[in-house]
Amino acid sequence: STKKERKKESRMATPTTGGGGGGGEQQKQHTPQHKQTVLDLGKYIDKGVRVKLSGGREVEGILKGFDQLLNLVLDETKEYLRDVDDPLRITDETRKLGLIVTRGTSVMVVSPLDGLKEIENPFAAAEEY
């Protein structure tokens, strides 16, 4: 190969700065931004919450802290036990757990106790037919 071809090949292999093409605009799009959660749990600090966890467990306690990964700190926590005959059904029977930390990856639902009321299952009548 000639000197011109080798020189051309070496220029092609040399990394360039700026990302080619659009340069500055592309890099601005990829700058890390602070993630903002849709749910603001801050207003439920020191208030009662009910938490459904993966695997079917349900706990109720006073929210003491949380982070962006949805790790929760609950105090005066009680777990609602499941029915022995039907593990998918939660009973009114509870056991005290005290102060707990739940890992955010296992949290499925967080609901405040204020305004929480049980309603009739609207689909129960349809199942009887």
Salt bridges, closest charged atoms under 4 A:
ASP46 OD1 - LYS64 NZ 2.96
GLU58 OE1 - ARG50 NH2 2.80
GLU58 OE2 - LYS52 NZ 3.93
GLU60 OE1 - ARG50 NH1 3.64
GLU60 OE2 - LYS78 NZ 3.86
GLU79 OE2 - ARG57 NE 3.07
GLU79 OE1 - ARG95 NE 2.75
ASP83 OD2 - ARG89 NH1 2.56
